[in-house]
Amino acid sequence: MSANVRARRPPSPIPSQPPRSQRFPTLTHSRSDADERRTLASKGYIPGRKPHPSGGVYVTSAEWKLLILITLIAVGIRLFRLSQPNSVVFDEVHFGKFASKYIKSQYFVDVHPPLAKLLITLAGFVFGYDGNFDFKDIGKVYERVPYIAMRLVPAILGVATVPLSYLTLRALDCRATTSVLAALFITFENGLITQSRHILLDSPLIFFTALTVFFWVGFCNEDKQQPFSDHWWLWLTLTGLSLGAVVSCKWVGLFTIATVGFSTVYQLWLLLGDMRVSARLFFRHFMARALCLILVPALFYMFMFWIHFAILSGSGDGDGFMSSEFQHTLRGRGMADTYADVAIGSVVTIRHVNTQGGYLHSHPHNYPTGSQQQQVTLYPHRDSNNDWRILNATTDGSEPQDWATLPLTYVAPGMRIKLRHAATDKALHSHDFRPPVSDVDFQNEVSAYGVPGYSGDMNDDWIFEIYEGSKKDPQSKRRLRTLRTHFRLRHALTGCYLFSHKVKLPDWAYEQQEVTCNKNAVLANSLWYVETADNVLLPPDAAKVNYRRPGFLSKFLELQQVMWTTNAGLTDRHTFDSRPDAWPRLRRGINFWVKDHKQIYLLGNPMVWWLSTAAVFSYIVVRGLLILRAKRGCKDFENTKVVKYDTLCGFLFLGWSLHYFPFFLMSRQLFLHHYFPALYFAILLSCGVFDLVTSTLRPRIRLQIAAVLVIIAIWNFIYLSPLAYGLPWTKAKCQNARWLKTWDFSCNDFYDSYDQYKGIDYTPQPSQIVPTPHGRGAVVVEGPVPIVSVDPNTLGKAEPGHDVFAENPHPDVKSDPAV
């Protein structure tokens, strides 16, 4: 009967009110053409779609509860035994020392920007650290140092990376199962765990990398919905701030900037080809991105250095790396005004222009080789042994005249002069002896020679040559002027030039910088200038000069140049360095710490590591096949599923590539932890591949496969956890865990059984330094020095990463005992 009943039509609308479209319920007009419907769809007015959340992150309340649970697991894993070891581990030697210098306001130089170091310092300062621990050696027991609080900073940021990975994949429209898989992979990744448990910079770097990716994905989702909305601006600005933060931790963050930059260029390219986008609208898109993704990160980065300079206001061991003008801004390095004119009889201090090695210097200690006369060096600190009196060699004959009775004579080009060391009354001297280090035919030794009252010989004579003067001081090009004139000193007899270069003298010269007389002198290394001058013949009201006080921008740019130059100079080999081709294979790790028959060794979770590498190569193969099929006329890229996963995996592959391949261009010292930002992208990519492969399976089957993968990852984590936490282990288990011969953790350092670890009451004893079997670095041994039996498969003990500033002659140059 019901089949014969005709359904009633809905009542007609009131003529004054147009009917509301059932297909587009939010429309205010009943009719719209195709272009209007496309415009509405681009803004999110799509039938059947749920309201668009900010950033496109669709997370249910159940997912939030699950994510909180996973985060709590990550907290437990990364904070477990955070207080152990209670001694210095790996590069805590450097970054803990930098925290001490921040707290003491002592200027230092590091190749990394300051943000991560500032965060660690803040934790130490809040918990009462006074900066008096020296962090000198690996294994040195902490005393009155809130090292747990300082380690807590990278640990918390390591924990925060876990939920970020989940939210990022959800924003990329992956399933909840896939996002859980990524979060658990990062939770149980041994390498990330080890790196985040110590006073190191990589955990903050990875956190801000993950944060940047999340914000950028959120912005891309907003850009598809409603450009220039409040949420659109919020996500774009947060991306810019996060870009500034990641590059302020390490310069590796430049690769993250490149990742976002390439994605931005692609977006703008698509907008440029969209005929519906006017030139004015395109310009708005371009300027918005330029403002938030270039200007905002740059200002954030510079602000970090403003804080850096504000804190490090005092003189420290980094002074010698900076220009004299820069040093003049540091407390304790300021210089009083000095006479502008230099004349015969002036007592001067002479500085080297190019190497920043310091002042021309001599002290009452002789060369052990060559002439065995008094040493002449470059010394970076102010000292009375830097004072030299200028005498006129043409009038200073066998019967020395009193220069004070002669008319005031300015030092002019071509003048033949002597330099008499004020403290020892010896003349700057050169002769046909080879230097102690640069033992080559075209270089002669420079020494201080003579006795009081002895006028010297012709080997003390130097010809004064002006190279350039200041544009603001015309007189500086015609005669020697303090701070304004760059000059050379040519030896009168041999024609060689007074010269210095970045070469340290041995311990007998207190590791100061070598000074020679070079017949083939490089111009830049043979230039000098007078920093201070004093002459009793000059009236008190004579013109005086001082260094120009540089502003923030000048100091900022100078420090960037020093960081860049020094970073490129980190070419020395390290016992545990590695090259980029070994990283995806997890070929070897880094020995962080060895003590009390325990060991911390940085090694990744093999299952997570190799699965992510396999995903990267799988993407390359599949993408190549899709390109070949497209060339043959196949319509794969018209399939929405293919387009979705190609976009998702392509972005993650781009991030991996830009964080990995640039390292092949670097000749500097590299370690496994340099791969961690790329590893983060690889893990997300592996989960994206998982999402694609399991997309046709029932949810229960997909969940079961994910559970198997997680169980394998957890088993790998537990199996290798003694190396991550420094737990007791046995030699047998250690040998069984060495799945690759190149995993060079030292199994001989463990006991034969767990029973031997019981009842050990360890009392710290004075540290002793034992050289590593490979001749580079050292390991700290507590108590009596053992006889070391070297395992053929072991490359040596833990040592910190190379710190060029500790080995540079400037900051760590030793003082003279006589001073």
C-alpha positions in Angstrom: 0.0 0.0 0.0 2.9 2.3 0.8 4.1 1.9 -2.7 1.1 3.8 -4.0 1.6 6.7 -1.6 3.2 9.7 -3.3 5.7 11.7 -1.2 4.7 15.3 -0.7 7.0 17.9 -2.1 8.5 20.4 0.3 6.7 23.7 0.5 7.9 26.4 -1.9 10.0 29.1 -0.3 8.8 32.5 0.4 9.4 34.6 -2.7 11.4 37.2 -0.8 13.9 34.6 0.5 15.8 32.5 -2.0 15.9 28.8 -1.3 19.0 27.5 0.6 21.1 25.1 -1.4 21.1 21.6 0.1 24.4 20.9 -1.5 26.2 24.0 -0.2 24.3 24.7 3.0 26.5 27.7 4.0 25.8 29.6 0.7 23.9 32.8 0.9 22.9 32.7 -2.7 20.8 30.0 -4.4 22.7 30.0 -7.5 26.4 30.0 -8.2 28.4 29.2 -11.2 31.2 26.7 -11.4 33.9 29.2 -10.6 32.0 30.3 -7.5 31.6 26.7 -6.3 35.3 26.1 -6.8 36.2 29.2 -4.8 33.9 28.1 -2.0 35.3 24.6 -2.1 38.9 26.1 -1.8 37.7 27.8 1.3 36.4 24.7 2.9 32.7 24.8 1.9 32.7 21.2 0.7 29.5 19.1 1.2 29.9 16.4 3.8 33.2 17.7 5.2 33.5 18.3 8.9 34.5 21.8 10.1 38.2 22.4 9.4 40.3 22.4 12.6 43.2 24.8 12.9 46.2 23.5 11.0 44.2 20.5 9.6 45.1 18.4 12.6 42.1 16.0 13.1 42.7 14.4 16.5 39.8 12.9 18.5 39.6 12.8 22.3 40.6 9.1 22.3 43.7 10.0 20.3 44.6 12.7 22.8 44.4 10.2 25.6 46.6 7.7 23.7 49.1 10.4 22.8 49.4 11.4 26.5 50.0 7.8 27.3 52.8 7.5 24.7 54.3 10.8 25.9 54.4 9.5 29.5 56.2 6.4 28.2 58.7 8.6 26.5 59.2 10.6 29.7 59.9 7.4 31.6 62.4 6.2 29.0 64.3 9.4 28.7 64.4 10.4 32.3 65.2 6.9 33.6 68.5 7.1 35.6 69.1 10.6 34.3 71.4 11.2 37.3 73.7 8.4 36.0 76.5 8.6 35.3 77.3 11.3 37.8 80.3 12.4 35.8 81.1 14.2 32.6 80.0 12.4 29.4 81.4 13.1 25.9 80.8 16.7 24.7 79.5 17.7 28.1 83.2 18.7 28.3 82.5 21.5 26.0 78.9 22.5 26.5 79.0 22.3 30.2 82.1 24.5 30.2 80.2 27.0 28.0 77.4 27.1 30.6 80.1 28.0 33.2 81.4 30.8 31.1 77.9 32.2 30.5 77.3 32.3 34.3 80.6 34.0 34.8 80.1 36.4 31.9 83.4 35.3 30.4 83.6 35.7 26.7 84.1 32.5 24.6 83.7 31.5 21.0 81.9 28.3 19.8 81.1 27.1 16.3 77.4 26.7 17.2 74.8 29.5 17.7 73.8 30.2 21.3 70.1 29.2 21.8 70.6 25.6 23.0 73.5 26.6 25.2 71.5 29.4 26.7 68.6 27.0 27.6 71.0 24.6 29.3 72.7 27.6 31.1 69.3 28.8 32.2 68.5 25.5 33.9 71.9 25.5 35.7 71.4 29.1 36.8 67.9 28.6 38.1 69.1 25.6 40.2 72.0 27.5 41.7 75.0 26.6 39.6 77.9 29.1 40.3 80.0 28.2 37.2 83.0 27.0 39.2 83.2 23.4 37.8 85.6 23.1 34.9 84.1 20.1 32.9 87.7 19.4 32.1 87.7 15.6 31.4 85.3 12.8 30.5 84.6 10.9 33.7 85.2 13.7 36.1 82.7 13.4 38.9 80.3 16.4 39.2 80.7 18.4 42.4 78.2 21.2 43.2 76.8 21.1 39.7 73.0 20.8 39.1 73.8 18.5 36.2 70.5 16.7 36.4 68.6 20.0 35.8 71.0 20.8 32.9 70.4 17.3 31.4 66.7 17.8 31.9 66.5 20.4 29.2 67.6 18.2 26.3 65.6 15.3 27.8 62.4 17.2 27.9 62.8 18.5 24.4 63.5 14.9 23.4 60.3 13.8 25.0 58.4 16.7 23.2 59.6 15.4 19.8 57.4 12.3 20.3 54.0 14.0 20.2 55.2 16.3 17.5 55.8 13.3 15.2 52.3 12.0 15.9 50.6 15.4 15.2 52.7 16.0 12.1 51.6 12.7 10.5 48.0 13.4 11.4 48.3 16.8 9.8 49.6 15.1 6.8 46.4 13.0 6.7 47.9 9.8 7.8 45.9 7.3 9.9 46.1 7.2 13.7 47.7 3.8 13.6 50.5 5.2 11.4 51.0 8.2 13.7 51.2 6.0 16.7 53.8 3.9 15.0 56.0 6.9 14.3 55.7 8.2 17.9 56.7 4.8 19.3 59.6 4.5 16.8 61.0 7.8 18.1 60.2 6.8 21.7 62.3 3.7 21.5 65.1 4.9 19.2 68.3 4.3 21.1 70.4 6.9 19.5 67.9 9.7 20.1 67.5 8.5 23.7 71.2 8.5 24.3 71.7 12.0 22.8 68.8 13.5 24.7 70.1 12.4 28.1 73.2 14.5 28.3 74.2 18.2 28.2 74.4 18.2 24.4 72.8 20.3 21.6 71.4 17.8 19.2 68.2 17.1 21.2 67.1 20.8 21.0 68.1 20.8 17.4 65.8 17.8 16.6 63.0 19.2 18.6 63.0 22.5 16.8 63.3 20.7 13.5 60.2 18.6 14.3 58.4 21.7 15.6 59.2 23.6 12.3 57.9 20.7 10.2 54.7 20.5 12.2 54.0 24.3 12.0 54.8 24.2 8.2 52.4 21.3 7.6 49.8 23.1 9.6 50.3 26.3 7.5 50.1 24.3 4.3 46.7 22.9 5.4 45.5 26.4 6.3 46.7 27.7 3.0 44.5 25.2 1.2 41.5 26.4 3.2 41.5 30.1 3.6 44.6 32.2 2.9 45.3 35.3 4.9 42.9 34.3 7.7 44.0 34.8 11.4 44.9 31.1 11.6 46.8 31.3 8.4 49.0 34.1 9.7 49.4 32.3 13.1 50.8 29.1 11.5 53.0 31.0 9.1 54.5 33.2 11.9 55.0 30.2 14.2 56.9 28.5 11.3 59.2 31.5 11.0 59.9 31.6 14.7 60.6 27.9 14.8 63.0 28.3 11.8 64.8 31.0 13.7 65.0 28.7 16.8 66.4 25.7 14.8 69.1 27.7 13.1 69.9 29.3 16.5 70.8 25.9 17.9 73.1 24.7 15.2 73.8 25.8 11.6 72.4 22.4 10.6 69.1 24.2 11.0 70.0 25.9 7.6 68.9 22.6 6.0 65.5 22.9 7.7 65.3 26.4 6.3 66.1 24.9 2.9 63.4 22.3 3.2 60.7 24.9 4.0 62.3 27.2 1.3 61.9 24.6 -1.5 58.4 23.9 -0.4 57.6 27.6 -0.4 59.0 28.1 -3.9 56.8 25.2 -5.1 53.8 26.8 -3.6 54.6 30.2 -5.3 55.2 28.4 -8.6 51.7 26.8 -8.4 50.2 30.2 -7.6 52.0 31.8 -10.4 50.5 29.3 -12.9 47.0 29.7 -11.5 45.2 32.2 -13.8 42.6 33.0 -11.1 45.4 34.5 -8.9 45.9 38.1 -9.8 49.4 39.7 -9.8 48.4 41.7 -6.7 47.2 38.6 -4.8 50.4 36.7 -5.8 52.5 39.6 -4.5 50.6 39.4 -1.2 51.4 35.7 -0.9 55.1 36.4 -1.8 55.5 39.2 0.7 53.7 37.3 3.5 56.1 34.4 3.1 59.1 36.6 2.8 58.2 38.5 6.0 57.5 35.4 8.1 60.0 32.9 6.6 63.0 35.2 6.0 62.7 38.3 8.2 61.2 36.7 11.3 63.9 33.9 11.5 66.7 36.4 10.8 65.5 38.7 13.6 65.1 35.7 16.0 68.6 34.5 15.2 70.1 37.9 15.7 68.2 38.4 18.9 69.8 35.2 20.3 73.2 36.7 19.6 72.1 40.0 21.2 71.4 38.0 24.4 74.8 36.2 23.9 76.7 39.4 23.8 74.7 40.9 26.7 75.6 38.0 28.9 79.3 37.6 27.8 80.3 41.1 28.6 83.6 40.2 30.3 86.9 39.2 28.9 87.5 35.5 28.5 89.5 32.9 26.6 87.6 33.7 23.4 89.0 37.2 23.1 91.9 36.2 20.9 89.6 35.1 18.1 88.1 38.5 17.8 89.3 41.8 16.4 90.9 44.4 18.6 87.8 46.6 18.1 85.6 43.8 19.3 87.9 43.1 22.3 87.7 46.8 23.3 84.0 46.3 24.0 84.7 43.6 26.6 85.0 44.3 30.3 88.6 44.1 31.3 89.8 44.6 27.7 89.1 48.3 27.3 92.1 50.5 26.4 92.8 54.1 27.4 93.3 56.7 24.7 96.8 56.6 23.3 99.0 59.1 21.3 98.2 59.1 17.6 101.8 60.0 16.6 104.7 57.6 16.8 108.2 59.0 16.9 111.7 57.9 17.6 111.9 57.0 21.3 108.2 56.0 21.5 107.4 52.9 23.5 104.9 50.9 21.5 102.9 47.7 21.4 102.7 46.1 18.0 99.9 43.8 16.9 99.7 41.3 14.0 96.9 42.2 11.6 95.9 38.9 10.0 95.9 36.0 12.4 94.6 37.8 15.5 97.5 36.0 17.2 98.2 39.0 19.4 101.2 41.2 20.3 104.8 41.1 19.2 106.3 39.6 22.4 109.5 38.5 24.0 110.4 37.0 27.4 113.6 36.0 29.2 113.7 32.4 27.8 115.8 31.2 25.0 115.3 29.0 22.0 116.6 25.4 22.7 117.7 25.2 19.1 119.1 27.5 16.4 120.9 30.6 17.8 119.6 29.8 21.4 118.9 33.5 21.8 115.9 35.0 23.5 112.5 34.0 22.1 110.3 36.3 20.2 106.6 35.2 19.8 103.1 36.4 19.4 101.1 36.6 22.7 97.4 37.3 22.8 97.2 39.1 26.1 98.3 42.5 27.3 101.6 42.3 29.1 104.7 44.4 29.9 106.7 42.0 27.7 104.9 43.4 24.7 106.5 46.8 25.0 109.2 47.9 22.4 111.0 51.2 22.1 111.6 52.5 18.6 115.2 53.8 17.9 116.7 55.3 14.8 119.3 52.8 13.4 120.9 55.5 11.3 121.9 57.6 14.3 122.2 54.8 16.9 125.9 54.0 16.3 128.7 52.6 18.4 128.3 55.5 20.8 124.6 55.5 21.5 123.0 58.9 21.7 120.3 59.8 24.1 117.1 59.9 21.9 115.5 62.2 24.5 117.9 65.0 23.6 117.2 64.8 19.9 114.4 66.7 18.1 111.1 64.9 17.8 111.3 62.7 14.7 108.3 60.9 13.4 108.6 57.4 11.9 108.3 57.7 8.1 108.5 55.3 5.2 112.0 54.0 4.4 113.4 54.9 7.8 115.9 52.4 9.2 114.9 51.6 12.8 115.6 49.3 15.7 113.1 47.8 18.1 114.5 47.5 21.6 112.6 45.2 24.0 111.7 47.4 27.0 111.8 44.8 29.7 115.0 43.0 28.7 116.9 45.7 26.7 117.5 43.4 23.8 116.9 44.3 20.1 114.6 42.6 17.7 117.1 40.5 15.7 117.1 38.2 12.7 119.9 36.1 11.1 120.6 33.1 9.0 119.3 30.5 11.4 116.2 28.4 10.7 113.1 28.9 12.9 112.4 26.1 15.4 109.1 25.0 13.8 109.0 26.4 10.2 112.4 24.9 9.3 112.5 25.9 5.7 115.2 27.8 3.7 113.1 30.9 3.0 112.4 31.6 6.7 114.9 32.9 9.3 114.7 32.8 13.0 113.7 36.0 14.8 115.1 36.5 18.3 115.9 39.2 20.9 119.7 39.9 21.0 122.0 42.1 23.0 122.9 43.2 26.5 122.3 46.5 28.3 124.5 49.3 26.9 125.3 47.4 23.7 124.1 49.3 20.6 123.7 46.1 18.6 124.7 45.1 15.0 123.2 45.5 11.6 121.1 42.3 12.1 119.0 44.5 14.4 118.1 46.9 11.6 114.7 47.0 10.0 113.3 49.1 7.1 109.9 50.6 7.8 107.4 50.3 4.9 103.8 51.7 5.0 101.3 49.4 3.2 98.1 51.4 3.8 96.6 54.1 6.0 93.2 55.1 7.1 91.0 57.1 4.7 89.9 59.2 7.6 93.5 60.0 8.6 95.5 61.3 5.6 98.6 61.5 7.8 98.5 57.8 8.4 99.7 57.2 4.8 102.7 59.5 5.2 104.0 58.5 8.6 103.3 55.9 11.3 100.1 56.6 13.2 98.7 54.5 16.0 95.9 52.2 15.0 95.7 53.8 11.6 98.8 52.6 9.7 99.4 49.1 8.5 103.0 48.5 7.9 105.7 45.9 7.1 109.2 45.6 8.6 111.9 44.4 6.1 115.2 43.1 7.5 117.9 45.5 6.3 120.5 42.8 5.5 118.5 39.7 4.3 115.4 41.4 2.8 113.0 39.1 4.6 109.9 40.4 6.3 108.8 40.1 9.9 106.1 37.4 9.7 103.7 35.3 11.8 101.2 32.6 11.0 98.9 30.2 12.8 101.7 27.9 14.0 102.2 27.0 17.7 105.6 26.8 19.2 106.2 23.8 21.6 105.8 23.8 25.3 109.2 25.4 25.8 107.7 28.6 24.3 104.5 28.1 26.2 102.5 27.3 23.0 102.7 30.9 21.8 102.5 31.7 18.1 105.7 31.6 16.0 107.3 34.7 14.6 109.8 34.4 11.7 111.5 36.5 9.1 110.1 35.3 5.7 111.7 36.0 2.4 108.5 34.9 0.6 106.1 36.4 3.0 102.4 36.4 2.3 101.4 40.0 2.4 98.5 39.5 4.9 100.7 37.7 7.4 103.5 40.3 7.3 101.3 43.3 8.2 101.5 45.0 11.6 100.1 48.0 13.3 100.8 49.9 16.5 98.1 49.6 19.2 99.6 51.9 21.9 102.3 54.5 21.8 103.8 56.7 24.5 106.6 59.3 24.1 107.7 61.8 26.8 108.6 64.3 24.0 104.9 64.6 23.0 102.9 67.3 24.8 100.0 66.1 27.0 97.5 67.8 24.7 98.8 65.9 21.6 96.3 64.1 19.5 95.1 60.8 20.9 93.2 57.9 19.4 91.3 54.8 20.4 89.5 51.9 18.8 86.2 52.6 17.2 83.6 50.9 19.4 81.7 48.5 17.1 77.9 48.3 17.3 75.9 45.1 17.6 75.6 44.5 13.8 79.4 44.8 13.4 80.0 42.4 16.3 77.4 40.0 15.0 78.8 39.9 11.5 82.4 39.4 12.8 81.4 36.5 15.0 79.6 34.8 12.1 82.8 35.0 10.0 84.9 33.6 12.9 82.3 30.7 13.4 82.3 30.0 9.7 86.1 30.0 9.3 86.6 27.9 12.3 83.9 25.4 11.5 85.4 24.8 8.1 88.8 24.2 9.8 87.5 21.2 11.9 89.3 18.8 9.6 91.3 16.7 12.2 90.3 13.1 12.5 88.7 11.7 15.6 88.7 8.2 16.9 84.9 7.9 16.5 84.2 10.1 13.5 82.4 8.7 10.5 81.4 9.7 7.0 77.9 10.3 5.7 77.8 7.1 3.5 78.0 5.0 6.8 75.1 6.7 8.6 72.0 5.2 6.9 73.6 1.8 7.4 74.3 2.4 11.1 77.9 1.3 10.4 79.4 2.6 13.7 78.6 4.7 16.7 80.4 7.0 19.2 81.9 6.0 22.5 80.6 8.6 25.0 81.8 7.3 28.3 83.6 4.4 29.9 84.0 4.0 33.6 83.4 1.4 36.4 83.2 -1.4 33.8 80.2 0.3 32.2 79.9 2.1 28.9 77.7 4.6 27.1 77.9 4.2 23.4 75.8 6.1 20.9 74.1 3.6 18.6 70.7 3.7 17.0 67.9 1.2 17.2 68.8 -1.1 14.3 65.2 -2.0 13.4 64.0 1.6 13.3 67.2 2.7 11.5 67.3 0.1 8.8 63.5 0.2 8.2 63.7 4.0 7.7 66.6 3.6 5.3 64.7 0.9 3.4 61.7 3.3 3.1 63.9 6.0 1.6 65.2 3.7 -1.1 61.7 2.3 -1.7 60.4 5.8 -2.3 63.3 6.4 -4.8 62.5 3.2 -6.7 58.7 3.7 -6.7 59.0 7.4 -7.7 61.3 6.4 -10.6 58.8 3.8 -11.8 56.0 6.3 -11.7 58.0 8.7 -13.8 58.8 6.0 -16.3 55.1 4.9 -16.4 54.0 8.6 -16.9 56.5 8.7 -19.8 54.7 5.7 -21.4 51.3 7.5 -21.1 50.1 5.9 -17.9 47.7 8.1 -15.9 49.0 7.2 -12.4 49.3 10.9 -11.3 45.6 11.4 -12.0 44.8 9.0 -9.2 44.0 10.9 -6.1 45.6 8.2 -3.9 48.9 8.3 -5.8 48.9 12.1 -5.7 48.3 12.2 -1.9 51.1 9.8 -1.0 53.4 11.2 -3.6 53.0 14.6 -2.0 53.3 13.3 1.5 56.4 11.1 0.9 57.9 13.6 -1.5 58.0 16.3 1.2 59.5 14.0 3.8 62.0 12.7 1.2 63.0 16.3 0.4 63.6 16.9 4.1 65.7 13.8 4.4 67.8 14.7 1.3 68.4 18.3 2.4 69.5 17.2 5.9 71.7 14.4 4.6 73.4 15.0 1.2 75.0 18.4 2.1 77.3 16.5 4.5 79.0 14.9 1.5 80.3 18.3 0.6 81.9 18.9 4.0 85.5 17.9 4.7 85.2 18.8 8.4 85.0 16.3 11.2 81.6 14.5 11.2 79.8 12.1 13.6 76.8 9.8 13.6 74.7 12.3 15.5 74.9 14.7 12.5 72.4 12.3 10.8 69.7 12.6 13.5 67.7 15.4 11.8 67.7 13.4 8.6 66.8 10.3 10.6 63.7 12.1 11.9 62.5 12.6 8.4 63.4 9.1 7.4 61.3 7.7 10.3 58.3 9.8 9.3 58.8 8.6 5.7 58.9 5.0 6.7 55.6 5.5 8.5 54.2 7.2 5.4 55.1 4.2 3.3 53.5 2.0 5.9 50.3 4.1 5.6 50.3 3.5 1.9 51.1 -0.2 1.9 48.4 -0.9 4.5 45.8 1.4 3.0 43.8 -1.5 1.5 43.9 -3.6 4.6 41.3 -3.8 7.3 42.0 -1.6 10.3 42.5 -4.6 12.5 45.1 -6.2 10.2 46.9 -2.8 9.9 47.0 -2.5 13.7 48.4 -6.0 14.1 51.2 -5.3 11.6 52.0 -2.1 13.4 52.1 -3.9 16.7 54.6 -6.5 15.4 56.9 -3.6 14.2 56.7 -1.9 17.5 57.4 -5.1 19.4 60.6 -5.6 17.3 61.6 -2.1 17.9 61.1 -2.4 21.7 63.1 -5.7 21.7 66.0 -3.9 19.9 65.8 -1.1 22.4 65.9 -3.3 25.4 68.7 -5.5 24.0 71.0 -2.5 23.5 69.8 -0.4 26.4 72.9 -1.0 28.6 74.8 1.0 26.0 72.2 3.9 26.2 72.0 4.1 30.0 75.5 2.9 31.0 74.0 -0.2 32.8 75.8 -3.3 33.9 76.4 -5.8 31.1 78.5 -8.8 30.5 81.2 -9.5 28.0 79.3 -12.3 26.5 76.1 -10.3 26.0 78.2 -7.5 24.6 79.8 -9.7 22.0 76.4 -11.2 21.0 75.1 -7.6 20.5 77.8 -6.7 18.1 75.8 -7.5 15.0 78.2 -5.7 12.8 82.0 -5.9 13.1 82.2 -2.1 12.8 80.2 -1.6 16.0 83.3 -0.7 18.0 82.0 -0.6 21.6 84.5 -2.1 23.9 83.3 -5.4 25.3 86.4 -5.9 27.3 85.4 -3.1 29.6 82.4 -5.2 31.0 82.6 -7.8 33.7 82.2 -11.5 32.9 79.1 -11.8 35.0 76.5 -9.6 36.7 77.5 -10.9 40.1 80.8 -8.9 39.9 78.8 -5.7 39.8 77.2 -6.4 43.2 78.5 -4.8 46.3 80.8 -2.4 44.5 81.3 0.7 46.7 82.9 3.2 44.3 84.8 6.1 45.9 86.0 8.7 43.4 89.8 9.1 43.3 91.9 11.7 41.6 91.6 11.5 37.8 94.6 10.3 35.7 95.0 10.7 32.0 95.8 7.7 29.9 96.4 8.0 26.2 94.1 6.2 23.9 95.6 3.2 22.0 95.3 5.2 18.8 97.4 8.1 19.9 94.6 10.8 19.8 92.7 12.0 22.8 92.7 10.4 26.3 90.4 8.6 28.7 90.0 9.6 32.3 90.7 6.7 34.7 89.7 6.9 38.3 92.1 5.4 40.8 95.2 3.4 39.9 96.1 3.3 36.2 95.3 -0.2 34.8 97.3 -2.0 32.1 95.2 -1.7 29.0 94.8 -4.7 26.8 93.6 -3.4 23.4 90.8 -5.3 21.7 91.6 -5.5 18.0 87.9 -4.6 17.2 88.0 -1.6 19.6 89.1 1.8 18.4 89.7 3.3 21.8 88.1 5.0 24.8 85.7 7.8 25.0 86.9 11.2 24.1 85.1 14.5 23.5 84.4 15.8 20.0 87.1 18.0 18.6 87.1 21.6 19.9 89.2 23.8 17.6 89.0 26.6 20.1 90.8 24.5 22.8 93.6 23.7 20.3 93.9 27.2 18.8 96.8 29.1 20.0 94.7 32.1 20.9 92.6 31.3 23.9 94.6 28.6 25.6 98.1 30.0 25.1 100.1 29.6 28.2 101.3 32.5 30.2 105.0 33.1 30.8 106.2 32.0 34.2 108.2 35.2 34.4 105.1 37.4 34.0 
